[in-house]
Amino acid sequence: MDDDDLRKLEAAGSELSFGAGQMLIERGKPGAGLYVVVEGQIVVEAPEGTRELGPGSVVGERALLSEDGTRTARVRALTYGKVVAVERAEVDRLCAEDPAFAERLAQVS
């Protein structure tokens, strides 16, 4: 996703703070939205491996784009930070307005 896509997501969401060690996403739970990391570091523990991410990263999109809507990874904070939380309805709206946006979001995984 480019900077314009990130700005669209950030404008559609709400900023939330998190503490080190806080769970952001639990595997197997229904996906209600996604997060854009604004500040801090998180770790994604997915079936294909573990990776650390920072500002500008998007997590939680897979559940929104899958048929069953179930989370496939566990995401937790490594440090204090901030994310923009974007609800499923807002993601759906952005995808409906711009099908190319939906394609780019699908490539984040």
PADO-767118 format. One record per atom (N, C-alpha, C): residue number from 1; residue in one letter; x, y, z. Coordinates in steps of 0.05 Angstrom, whole numbers, plus 5000, padded with zeros to 4 digits. Layout:
% residues N
<vexfi seq="NUM" type="A" xx="X" yy="Y" zz="Z"/>
...
***
This chain:
% residues 109
<vexfi seq="1" type="M" xx="5017" yy="4976" zz="5000"/>
<vexfi seq="1" type="M" xx="5000" yy="5000" zz="5000"/>
<vexfi seq="1" type="M" xx="5018" yy="5025" zz="5000"/>
<vexfi seq="2" type="D" xx="5009" yy="5045" zz="4986"/>
<vexfi seq="2" type="D" xx="5024" yy="5070" zz="4984"/>
<vexfi seq="2" type="D" xx="5014" yy="5089" zz="5006"/>
<vexfi seq="3" type="D" xx="5027" yy="5113" zz="5007"/>
<vexfi seq="3" type="D" xx="5021" yy="5133" zz="5027"/>
<vexfi seq="3" type="D" xx="4992" yy="5142" zz="5025"/>
<vexfi seq="4" type="D" xx="4981" yy="5144" zz="5001"/>
<vexfi seq="4" type="D" xx="4953" yy="5153" zz="4997"/>
<vexfi seq="4" type="D" xx="4934" yy="5132" zz="5009"/>
<vexfi seq="5" type="D" xx="4940" yy="5106" zz="5005"/>
<vexfi seq="5" type="D" xx="4923" yy="5085" zz="5016"/>
<vexfi seq="5" type="D" xx="4924" yy="5086" zz="5047"/>
<vexfi seq="6" type="L" xx="4948" yy="5090" zz="5058"/>
<vexfi seq="6" type="L" xx="4950" yy="5092" zz="5087"/>
<vexfi seq="6" type="L" xx="4935" yy="5116" zz="5098"/>
<vexfi seq="7" type="R" xx="4936" yy="5138" zz="5084"/>
<vexfi seq="7" type="R" xx="4921" yy="5162" zz="5093"/>
<vexfi seq="7" type="R" xx="4891" yy="5157" zz="5092"/>
<vexfi seq="8" type="K" xx="4881" yy="5142" zz="5071"/>
<vexfi seq="8" type="K" xx="4853" yy="5135" zz="5070"/>
<vexfi seq="8" type="K" xx="4845" yy="5119" zz="5094"/>
<vexfi seq="9" type="L" xx="4861" yy="5099" zz="5101"/>
<vexfi seq="9" type="L" xx="4855" yy="5082" zz="5124"/>
<vexfi seq="9" type="L" xx="4855" yy="5098" zz="5150"/>
<vexfi seq="10" type="E" xx="4876" yy="5114" zz="5153"/>
<vexfi seq="10" type="E" xx="4878" yy="5130" zz="5177"/>
<vexfi seq="10" type="E" xx="4855" yy="5150" zz="5181"/>
<vexfi seq="11" type="A" xx="4845" yy="5161" zz="5159"/>
<vexfi seq="11" type="A" xx="4823" yy="5180" zz="5160"/>
<vexfi seq="11" type="A" xx="4797" yy="5165" zz="5167"/>
<vexfi seq="12" type="A" xx="4795" yy="5139" zz="5161"/>
<vexfi seq="12" type="A" xx="4771" yy="5124" zz="5166"/>
<vexfi seq="12" type="A" xx="4770" yy="5111" zz="5193"/>
<vexfi seq="13" type="G" xx="4792" yy="5114" zz="5209"/>
<vexfi seq="13" type="G" xx="4794" yy="5100" zz="5234"/>
<vexfi seq="13" type="G" xx="4797" yy="5118" zz="5258"/>
<vexfi seq="14" type="S" xx="4803" yy="5105" zz="5281"/>
<vexfi seq="14" type="S" xx="4807" yy="5119" zz="5306"/>
<vexfi seq="14" type="S" xx="4834" yy="5111" zz="5318"/>
<vexfi seq="15" type="E" xx="4848" yy="5130" zz="5329"/>
<vexfi seq="15" type="E" xx="4874" yy="5124" zz="5340"/>
<vexfi seq="15" type="E" xx="4871" yy="5111" zz="5368"/>
<vexfi seq="16" type="L" xx="4887" yy="5090" zz="5373"/>
<vexfi seq="16" type="L" xx="4887" yy="5077" zz="5399"/>
<vexfi seq="16" type="L" xx="4916" yy="5073" zz="5408"/>
<vexfi seq="17" type="S" xx="4921" yy="5074" zz="5433"/>
<vexfi seq="17" type="S" xx="4947" yy="5069" zz="5445"/>
<vexfi seq="17" type="S" xx="4948" yy="5041" zz="5455"/>
<vexfi seq="18" type="F" xx="4972" yy="5029" zz="5455"/>
<vexfi seq="18" type="F" xx="4976" yy="5002" zz="5466"/>
<vexfi seq="18" type="F" xx="5002" yy="5001" zz="5482"/>
<vexfi seq="19" type="G" xx="5003" yy="4983" zz="5501"/>
<vexfi seq="19" type="G" xx="5026" yy="4979" zz="5518"/>
<vexfi seq="19" type="G" xx="5042" yy="4955" zz="5510"/>
<vexfi seq="20" type="A" xx="5067" yy="4954" zz="5517"/>
<vexfi seq="20" type="A" xx="5084" yy="4931" zz="5511"/>
<vexfi seq="20" type="A" xx="5071" yy="4906" zz="5522"/>
<vexfi seq="21" type="G" xx="5070" yy="4885" zz="5505"/>
<vexfi seq="21" type="G" xx="5059" yy="4860" zz="5512"/>
<vexfi seq="21" type="G" xx="5029" yy="4857" zz="5507"/>
<vexfi seq="22" type="Q" xx="5016" yy="4879" zz="5501"/>
<vexfi seq="22" type="Q" xx="4987" yy="4878" zz="5497"/>
<vexfi seq="22" type="Q" xx="4979" yy="4863" zz="5472"/>
<vexfi seq="23" type="M" xx="4959" yy="4846" zz="5474"/>
<vexfi seq="23" type="M" xx="4949" yy="4831" zz="5451"/>
<vexfi seq="23" type="M" xx="4931" yy="4849" zz="5434"/>
<vexfi seq="24" type="L" xx="4936" yy="4850" zz="5408"/>
<vexfi seq="24" type="L" xx="4920" yy="4866" zz="5390"/>
<vexfi seq="24" type="L" xx="4901" yy="4848" zz="5374"/>
<vexfi seq="25" type="I" xx="4910" yy="4825" zz="5366"/>
<vexfi seq="25" type="I" xx="4894" yy="4806" zz="5351"/>
<vexfi seq="25" type="I" xx="4899" yy="4778" zz="5361"/>
<vexfi seq="26" type="E" xx="4877" yy="4763" zz="5365"/>
<vexfi seq="26" type="E" xx="4880" yy="4735" zz="5373"/>
<vexfi seq="26" type="E" xx="4872" yy="4717" zz="5350"/>
<vexfi seq="27" type="R" xx="4889" yy="4697" zz="5344"/>
<vexfi seq="27" type="R" xx="4883" yy="4678" zz="5323"/>
<vexfi seq="27" type="R" xx="4858" yy="4662" zz="5329"/>
<vexfi seq="28" type="G" xx="4842" yy="4658" zz="5308"/>
<vexfi seq="28" type="G" xx="4817" yy="4643" zz="5311"/>
<vexfi seq="28" type="G" xx="4792" yy="4659" zz="5318"/>
<vexfi seq="29" type="K" xx="4796" yy="4684" zz="5325"/>
<vexfi seq="29" type="K" xx="4774" yy="4702" zz="5331"/>
<vexfi seq="29" type="K" xx="4763" yy="4715" zz="5305"/>
<vexfi seq="30" type="P" xx="4738" yy="4724" zz="5305"/>
<vexfi seq="30" type="P" xx="4727" yy="4738" zz="5282"/>
<vexfi seq="30" type="P" xx="4741" yy="4765" zz="5277"/>
<vexfi seq="31" type="G" xx="4745" yy="4772" zz="5252"/>
<vexfi seq="31" type="G" xx="4758" yy="4797" zz="5246"/>
<vexfi seq="31" type="G" xx="4738" yy="4819" zz="5244"/>
<vexfi seq="32" type="A" xx="4741" yy="4840" zz="5261"/>
<vexfi seq="32" type="A" xx="4722" yy="4862" zz="5261"/>
<vexfi seq="32" type="A" xx="4734" yy="4887" zz="5248"/>
<vexfi seq="33" type="G" xx="4760" yy="4886" zz="5241"/>
<vexfi seq="33" type="G" xx="4773" yy="4909" zz="5230"/>
<vexfi seq="33" type="G" xx="4802" yy="4904" zz="5226"/>
<vexfi seq="34" type="L" xx="4817" yy="4925" zz="5219"/>
<vexfi seq="34" type="L" xx="4845" yy="4923" zz="5216"/>
<vexfi seq="34" type="L" xx="4859" yy="4946" zz="5231"/>
<vexfi seq="35" type="Y" xx="4886" yy="4944" zz="5233"/>
<vexfi seq="35" type="Y" xx="4902" yy="4964" zz="5246"/>
<vexfi seq="35" type="Y" xx="4923" yy="4974" zz="5228"/>
<vexfi seq="36" type="V" xx="4928" yy="5000" zz="5229"/>
<vexfi seq="36" type="V" xx="4951" yy="5013" zz="5216"/>
<vexfi seq="36" type="V" xx="4970" yy="5021" zz="5239"/>
<vexfi seq="37" type="V" xx="4994" yy="5012" zz="5239"/>
<vexfi seq="37" type="V" xx="5013" yy="5019" zz="5260"/>
<vexfi seq="37" type="V" xx="5023" yy="5047" zz="5254"/>
<vexfi seq="38" type="V" xx="5020" yy="5064" zz="5275"/>
<vexfi seq="38" type="V" xx="5029" yy="5092" zz="5273"/>
<vexfi seq="38" type="V" xx="5056" yy="5096" zz="5287"/>
<vexfi seq="39" type="E" xx="5058" yy="5082" zz="5310"/>
<vexfi seq="39" type="E" xx="5082" yy="5085" zz="5327"/>
<vexfi seq="39" type="E" xx="5086" yy="5059" zz="5342"/>
<vexfi seq="40" type="G" xx="5111" yy="5052" zz="5346"/>
<vexfi seq="40" type="G" xx="5118" yy="5028" zz="5362"/>
<vexfi seq="40" type="G" xx="5123" yy="5004" zz="5344"/>
<vexfi seq="41" type="Q" xx="5128" yy="4981" zz="5358"/>
<vexfi seq="41" type="Q" xx="5134" yy="4956" zz="5344"/>
<vexfi seq="41" type="Q" xx="5115" yy="4934" zz="5353"/>
<vexfi seq="42" type="I" xx="5106" yy="4918" zz="5334"/>
<vexfi seq="42" type="I" xx="5089" yy="4895" zz="5340"/>
<vexfi seq="42" type="I" xx="5101" yy="4870" zz="5328"/>
<vexfi seq="43" type="V" xx="5092" yy="4847" zz="5337"/>
<vexfi seq="43" type="V" xx="5101" yy="4822" zz="5326"/>
<vexfi seq="43" type="V" xx="5076" yy="4806" zz="5316"/>
<vexfi seq="44" type="V" xx="5078" yy="4795" zz="5292"/>
<vexfi seq="44" type="V" xx="5057" yy="4779" zz="5280"/>
<vexfi seq="44" type="V" xx="5066" yy="4750" zz="5280"/>
<vexfi seq="45" type="E" xx="5050" yy="4733" zz="5293"/>
<vexfi seq="45" type="E" xx="5056" yy="4705" zz="5294"/>
<vexfi seq="45" type="E" xx="5036" yy="4691" zz="5277"/>
<vexfi seq="46" type="A" xx="5043" yy="4684" zz="5252"/>
<vexfi seq="46" type="A" xx="5026" yy="4672" zz="5233"/>
<vexfi seq="46" type="A" xx="5035" yy="4644" zz="5226"/>
<vexfi seq="47" type="P" xx="5018" yy="4628" zz="5213"/>
<vexfi seq="47" type="P" xx="5026" yy="4601" zz="5205"/>
<vexfi seq="47" type="P" xx="5052" yy="4600" zz="5188"/>
<vexfi seq="48" type="E" xx="5056" yy="4621" zz="5172"/>
<vexfi seq="48" type="E" xx="5080" yy="4621" zz="5155"/>
<vexfi seq="48" type="E" xx="5105" yy="4632" zz="5168"/>
<vexfi seq="49" type="G" xx="5102" yy="4641" zz="5193"/>
<vexfi seq="49" type="G" xx="5125" yy="4651" zz="5207"/>
<vexfi seq="49" type="G" xx="5119" yy="4675" zz="5224"/>
<vexfi seq="50" type="T" xx="5140" yy="4685" zz="5238"/>
<vexfi seq="50" type="T" xx="5138" yy="4708" zz="5256"/>
<vexfi seq="50" type="T" xx="5153" yy="4731" zz="5243"/>
<vexfi seq="51" type="R" xx="5141" yy="4755" zz="5246"/>
<vexfi seq="51" type="R" xx="5155" yy="4778" zz="5235"/>
<vexfi seq="51" type="R" xx="5148" yy="4802" zz="5253"/>
<vexfi seq="52" type="E" xx="5168" yy="4820" zz="5255"/>
<vexfi seq="52" type="E" xx="5164" yy="4845" zz="5270"/>
<vexfi seq="52" type="E" xx="5157" yy="4867" zz="5250"/>
<vexfi seq="53" type="L" xx="5139" yy="4884" zz="5258"/>
<vexfi seq="53" type="L" xx="5130" yy="4906" zz="5241"/>
<vexfi seq="53" type="L" xx="5129" yy="4932" zz="5256"/>
<vexfi seq="54" type="G" xx="5131" yy="4954" zz="5242"/>
<vexfi seq="54" type="G" xx="5130" yy="4981" zz="5254"/>
<vexfi seq="54" type="G" xx="5112" yy="5000" zz="5239"/>
<vexfi seq="55" type="P" xx="5117" yy="5026" zz="5243"/>
<vexfi seq="55" type="P" xx="5100" yy="5046" zz="5231"/>
<vexfi seq="55" type="P" xx="5096" yy="5042" zz="5201"/>
<vexfi seq="56" type="G" xx="5071" yy="5046" zz="5192"/>
<vexfi seq="56" type="G" xx="5063" yy="5043" zz="5164"/>
<vexfi seq="56" type="G" xx="5054" yy="5015" zz="5157"/>
<vexfi seq="57" type="S" xx="5056" yy="4996" zz="5176"/>
<vexfi seq="57" type="S" xx="5047" yy="4969" zz="5171"/>
<vexfi seq="57" type="S" xx="5017" yy="4966" zz="5176"/>
<vexfi seq="58" type="V" xx="5005" yy="4948" zz="5161"/>
<vexfi seq="58" type="V" xx="4976" yy="4942" zz="5163"/>
<vexfi seq="58" type="V" xx="4973" yy="4913" zz="5172"/>
<vexfi seq="59" type="V" xx="4957" yy="4908" zz="5193"/>
<vexfi seq="59" type="V" xx="4952" yy="4881" zz="5202"/>
<vexfi seq="59" type="V" xx="4922" yy="4877" zz="5206"/>
<vexfi seq="60" type="G" xx="4914" yy="4852" zz="5203"/>
<vexfi seq="60" type="G" xx="4886" yy="4845" zz="5208"/>
<vexfi seq="60" type="G" xx="4869" yy="4845" zz="5182"/>
<vexfi seq="61" type="E" xx="4881" yy="4850" zz="5159"/>
<vexfi seq="61" type="E" xx="4866" yy="4852" zz="5134"/>
<vexfi seq="61" type="E" xx="4858" yy="4825" zz="5124"/>
<vexfi seq="62" type="R" xx="4873" yy="4804" zz="5130"/>
<vexfi seq="62" type="R" xx="4866" yy="4777" zz="5119"/>
<vexfi seq="62" type="R" xx="4838" yy="4768" zz="5127"/>
<vexfi seq="63" type="A" xx="4831" yy="4772" zz="5152"/>
<vexfi seq="63" type="A" xx="4805" yy="4763" zz="5161"/>
<vexfi seq="63" type="A" xx="4782" yy="4779" zz="5147"/>
<vexfi seq="64" type="L" xx="4788" yy="4804" zz="5140"/>
<vexfi seq="64" type="L" xx="4768" yy="4820" zz="5127"/>
<vexfi seq="64" type="L" xx="4764" yy="4812" zz="5098"/>
<vexfi seq="65" type="L" xx="4785" yy="4800" zz="5086"/>
<vexfi seq="65" type="L" xx="4784" yy="4793" zz="5058"/>
<vexfi seq="65" type="L" xx="4777" yy="4763" zz="5053"/>
<vexfi seq="66" type="S" xx="4777" yy="4747" zz="5075"/>
<vexfi seq="66" type="S" xx="4772" yy="4719" zz="5072"/>
<vexfi seq="66" type="S" xx="4742" yy="4713" zz="5074"/>
<vexfi seq="67" type="E" xx="4734" yy="4690" zz="5065"/>
<vexfi seq="67" type="E" xx="4705" yy="4682" zz="5065"/>
<vexfi seq="67" type="E" xx="4695" yy="4679" zz="5093"/>
<vexfi seq="68" type="D" xx="4711" yy="4665" zz="5110"/>
<vexfi seq="68" type="D" xx="4700" yy="4659" zz="5137"/>
<vexfi seq="68" type="D" xx="4706" yy="4682" zz="5157"/>
<vexfi seq="69" type="G" xx="4723" yy="4701" zz="5151"/>
<vexfi seq="69" type="G" xx="4728" yy="4724" zz="5168"/>
<vexfi seq="69" type="G" xx="4742" yy="4718" zz="5194"/>
<vexfi seq="70" type="T" xx="4757" yy="4696" zz="5195"/>
<vexfi seq="70" type="T" xx="4770" yy="4688" zz="5220"/>
<vexfi seq="70" type="T" xx="4800" yy="4697" zz="5219"/>
<vexfi seq="71" type="R" xx="4809" yy="4706" zz="5242"/>
<vexfi seq="71" type="R" xx="4837" yy="4715" zz="5245"/>
<vexfi seq="71" type="R" xx="4856" yy="4691" zz="5241"/>
<vexfi seq="72" type="T" xx="4877" yy="4695" zz="5225"/>
<vexfi seq="72" type="T" xx="4896" yy="4673" zz="5220"/>
<vexfi seq="72" type="T" xx="4922" yy="4677" zz="5235"/>
<vexfi seq="73" type="A" xx="4926" yy="4700" zz="5248"/>
<vexfi seq="73" type="A" xx="4951" yy="4705" zz="5263"/>
<vexfi seq="73" type="A" xx="4945" yy="4717" zz="5290"/>
<vexfi seq="74" type="R" xx="4965" yy="4716" zz="5306"/>
<vexfi seq="74" type="R" xx="4965" yy="4729" zz="5332"/>
<vexfi seq="74" type="R" xx="4983" yy="4754" zz="5330"/>
<vexfi seq="75" type="V" xx="4974" yy="4777" zz="5339"/>
<vexfi seq="75" type="V" xx="4989" yy="4801" zz="5338"/>
<vexfi seq="75" type="V" xx="4991" yy="4813" zz="5366"/>
<vexfi seq="76" type="R" xx="5015" yy="4819" zz="5374"/>
<vexfi seq="76" type="R" xx="5018" yy="4832" zz="5401"/>
<vexfi seq="76" type="R" xx="5039" yy="4853" zz="5399"/>
<vexfi seq="77" type="A" xx="5038" yy="4872" zz="5418"/>
<vexfi seq="77" type="A" xx="5056" yy="4895" zz="5419"/>
<vexfi seq="77" type="A" xx="5083" yy="4887" zz="5431"/>
<vexfi seq="78" type="L" xx="5104" yy="4895" zz="5419"/>
<vexfi seq="78" type="L" xx="5131" yy="4892" zz="5431"/>
<vexfi seq="78" type="L" xx="5138" yy="4916" zz="5448"/>
<vexfi seq="79" type="T" xx="5128" yy="4939" zz="5440"/>
<vexfi seq="79" type="T" xx="5134" yy="4964" zz="5454"/>
<vexfi seq="79" type="T" xx="5108" yy="4980" zz="5457"/>
<vexfi seq="80" type="Y" xx="5110" yy="5002" zz="5472"/>
<vexfi seq="80" type="Y" xx="5088" yy="5021" zz="5473"/>
<vexfi seq="80" type="Y" xx="5084" yy="5032" zz="5444"/>
<vexfi seq="81" type="G" xx="5060" yy="5038" zz="5437"/>
<vexfi seq="81" type="G" xx="5056" yy="5050" zz="5410"/>
<vexfi seq="81" type="G" xx="5027" yy="5059" zz="5406"/>
<vexfi seq="82" type="K" xx="5022" yy="5065" zz="5381"/>
<vexfi seq="82" type="K" xx="4995" yy="5074" zz="5372"/>
<vexfi seq="82" type="K" xx="4988" yy="5061" zz="5346"/>
<vexfi seq="83" type="V" xx="4962" yy="5055" zz="5343"/>
<vexfi seq="83" type="V" xx="4952" yy="5045" zz="5318"/>
<vexfi seq="83" type="V" xx="4927" yy="5061" zz="5311"/>
<vexfi seq="84" type="V" xx="4919" yy="5060" zz="5286"/>
<vexfi seq="84" type="V" xx="4893" yy="5069" zz="5277"/>
<vexfi seq="84" type="V" xx="4876" yy="5045" zz="5272"/>
<vexfi seq="85" type="A" xx="4854" yy="5042" zz="5287"/>
<vexfi seq="85" type="A" xx="4836" yy="5019" zz="5284"/>
<vexfi seq="85" type="A" xx="4815" yy="5027" zz="5264"/>
<vexfi seq="86" type="V" xx="4811" yy="5010" zz="5243"/>
<vexfi seq="86" type="V" xx="4792" yy="5015" zz="5222"/>
<vexfi seq="86" type="V" xx="4772" yy="4993" zz="5222"/>
<vexfi seq="87" type="E" xx="4747" yy="4999" zz="5227"/>
<vexfi seq="87" type="E" xx="4726" yy="4978" zz="5229"/>
<vexfi seq="87" type="E" xx="4720" yy="4966" zz="5201"/>
<vexfi seq="88" type="R" xx="4710" yy="4942" zz="5201"/>
<vexfi seq="88" type="R" xx="4704" yy="4927" zz="5177"/>
<vexfi seq="88" type="R" xx="4686" yy="4943" zz="5158"/>
<vexfi seq="89" type="A" xx="4666" yy="4956" zz="5168"/>
<vexfi seq="89" type="A" xx="4647" yy="4972" zz="5151"/>
<vexfi seq="89" type="A" xx="4662" yy="4993" zz="5135"/>
<vexfi seq="90" type="E" xx="4682" yy="5006" zz="5148"/>
<vexfi seq="90" type="E" xx="4697" yy="5027" zz="5135"/>
<vexfi seq="90" type="E" xx="4716" yy="5015" zz="5114"/>
<vexfi seq="91" type="V" xx="4728" yy="4992" zz="5120"/>
<vexfi seq="91" type="V" xx="4745" yy="4979" zz="5100"/>
<vexfi seq="91" type="V" xx="4728" yy="4970" zz="5076"/>
<vexfi seq="92" type="D" xx="4704" yy="4959" zz="5081"/>
<vexfi seq="92" type="D" xx="4686" yy="4951" zz="5060"/>
<vexfi seq="92" type="D" xx="4679" yy="4975" zz="5042"/>
<vexfi seq="93" type="R" xx="4673" yy="4998" zz="5055"/>
<vexfi seq="93" type="R" xx="4666" yy="5022" zz="5040"/>
<vexfi seq="93" type="R" xx="4689" yy="5031" zz="5022"/>
<vexfi seq="94" type="L" xx="4714" yy="5032" zz="5033"/>
<vexfi seq="94" type="L" xx="4737" yy="5040" zz="5017"/>
<vexfi seq="94" type="L" xx="4742" yy="5021" zz="4994"/>
<vexfi seq="95" type="C" xx="4738" yy="4995" zz="4998"/>
<vexfi seq="95" type="C" xx="4741" yy="4975" zz="4977"/>
<vexfi seq="95" type="C" xx="4720" yy="4978" zz="4955"/>
<vexfi seq="96" type="A" xx="4695" yy="4984" zz="4963"/>
<vexfi seq="96" type="A" xx="4673" yy="4988" zz="4944"/>
<vexfi seq="96" type="A" xx="4678" yy="5013" zz="4927"/>
<vexfi seq="97" type="E" xx="4688" yy="5034" zz="4940"/>
<vexfi seq="97" type="E" xx="4693" yy="5059" zz="4926"/>
<vexfi seq="97" type="E" xx="4716" yy="5057" zz="4906"/>
<vexfi seq="98" type="D" xx="4735" yy="5039" zz="4912"/>
<vexfi seq="98" type="D" xx="4759" yy="5037" zz="4896"/>
<vexfi seq="98" type="D" xx="4768" yy="5008" zz="4894"/>
<vexfi seq="99" type="P" xx="4759" yy="4993" zz="4874"/>
<vexfi seq="99" type="P" xx="4767" yy="4965" zz="4872"/>
<vexfi seq="99" type="P" xx="4797" yy="4960" zz="4871"/>
<vexfi seq="100" type="A" xx="4812" yy="4979" zz="4861"/>
<vexfi seq="100" type="A" xx="4842" yy="4977" zz="4861"/>
<vexfi seq="100" type="A" xx="4853" yy="4978" zz="4889"/>
<vexfi seq="101" type="F" xx="4840" yy="4994" zz="4906"/>
<vexfi seq="101" type="F" xx="4847" yy="4994" zz="4935"/>
<vexfi seq="101" type="F" xx="4844" yy="4967" zz="4947"/>
<vexfi seq="102" type="A" xx="4823" yy="4953" zz="4941"/>
<vexfi seq="102" type="A" xx="4818" yy="4926" zz="4951"/>
<vexfi seq="102" type="A" xx="4840" yy="4907" zz="4942"/>
<vexfi seq="103" type="E" xx="4848" yy="4910" zz="4917"/>
<vexfi seq="103" type="E" xx="4870" yy="4893" zz="4906"/>
<vexfi seq="103" type="E" xx="4896" yy="4898" zz="4921"/>
<vexfi seq="104" type="R" xx="4902" yy="4924" zz="4926"/>
<vexfi seq="104" type="R" xx="4927" yy="4930" zz="4940"/>
<vexfi seq="104" type="R" xx="4926" yy="4921" zz="4969"/>
<vexfi seq="105" type="L" xx="4902" yy="4922" zz="4982"/>
<vexfi seq="105" type="L" xx="4899" yy="4913" zz="5009"/>
<vexfi seq="105" type="L" xx="4904" yy="4883" zz="5010"/>
<vexfi seq="106" type="A" xx="4894" yy="4868" zz="4990"/>
<vexfi seq="106" type="A" xx="4898" yy="4839" zz="4989"/>
<vexfi seq="106" type="A" xx="4927" yy="4831" zz="4987"/>
<vexfi seq="107" type="Q" xx="4943" yy="4849" zz="4976"/>
<vexfi seq="107" type="Q" xx="4972" yy="4843" zz="4972"/>
<vexfi seq="107" type="Q" xx="4989" yy="4849" zz="4997"/>
<vexfi seq="108" type="V" xx="4976" yy="4861" zz="5018"/>
<vexfi seq="108" type="V" xx="4991" yy="4867" zz="5042"/>
<vexfi seq="108" type="V" xx="5000" yy="4842" zz="5056"/>
<vexfi seq="109" type="S" xx="4984" yy="4821" zz="5055"/>
<vexfi seq="109" type="S" xx="4990" yy="4796" zz="5070"/>
<vexfi seq="109" type="S" xx="5017" yy="4785" zz="5063"/>
***
